[in-house]
Amino acid sequence: MKLRKVTATSAAVLALSLAATACGGNDDDSSSSGSGGGGKVKVGIKYDQPGLGLKKPDGSFAGFDVDVATYVAKELGYKPDQIEFVETKSADRENALARGDVKYIVATYSITDERKQKVDFAGPYLLAHQDLLVKKDSKISKGTDLNGKNLCSVTGSTSAQNVQKTIAPKANLKQVSSYSECIAGLQSGAVDAVTTDDSILAGFASQDQYKGKFKLAGLKLSNENYGIGVKKGDTATVDKINKALEKMVSDGSWQKAVDANFGPADYKNEPAPKIGQIVK
């Protein structure tokens, strides 16, 4: 009897072990280290930049960065319903990658020597420039025209600092918490110009309520090489993303995404940059 009791107990333990294994065998790989399959991939984007990365009221996402991120995910083996977009604000991008919160980040992420100490970059996939957004009938055509004019930018931005130091020291600079506030001020006439990356300005100007009201000055006040951020040391993912970007350009999808997201603002985009080619 004792022998049968031990055997029954062992069988029960074995059954429980097999059940636990079966329940745990299909865990969703939400952070993803490989290709598609049944898992998901988390991708960092901006939620508040029209034309680039925007979360719409219905919960869907739109913008050039979203299109690039989606194309890359497809080339890595993921379907659209396997992509989870995660909001990654500028100040937290490096930490999000280091923590493994996201697999990669497509969020107007300019490649700089300082950032390359903390993360790896694929790309660049877009060459942007600091520029000015002005009303359609504005006479502002060069940086020095801003002297004595009301200029708006976001508090602490490099664009604002660049204007103050070198471009137009006598401009009346107004710094606010968001570019949406600047655009509203431009529309009302409270400011004469808004400054940041031309891609960001084009995205705002392409919104339905602003179409035909604003224009980009086309001044190219700086070079901003947008890259796709990847966790430091993950060279395999960098290589895969670079191949995806090259394919996106060669099959015409890159230009199609540029036209769809920036076209209404008459954005004069640079040609698609070559992988690894940084414009200083």
Sequence and secondary structure as in RCSB ss.txt:
>XXXX:A:sequence
MKLRKVTATSAAVLALSLAATACGGNDDDSSSSGSGGGGKVKVGIKYDQPGLGLKKPDGSFAGFDVDVATYVAKE
LGYKPDQIEFVETKSADRENALARGDVKYIVATYSITDERKQKVDFAGPYLLAHQDLLVKKDSKISKGTDLNGKN
LCSVTGSTSAQNVQKTIAPKANLKQVSSYSECIAGLQSGAVDAVTTDDSILAGFASQDQYKGKFKLAGLKLSNEN
YGIGVKKGDTATVDKINKALEKMVSDGSWQKAVDANFGPADYKNEPAPKIGQIVK
>XXXX:A:secstr
 HHHHHHHHHHHHHHHHHHHHHHHTT   SS SS  TT  EEEEE SEETTTEEE TTS EESHHHHHHHHHHHH
TT  GGGEEEEE  GGGHHHHHHHTS SEE SS B  HHHHTTEEEEEEEEEE EEEEEETT    SGGGGTTSE
EEEETT HHHHHIIIII TTSEEEEES HHHHHHHHHHTS SEEEEEHHHHHHHHTSGGGTTTEEE     S EE
EEEEEETT HHHHHHHHHHHHHHHHTTHHHHHHHHHHGGGT        TT    
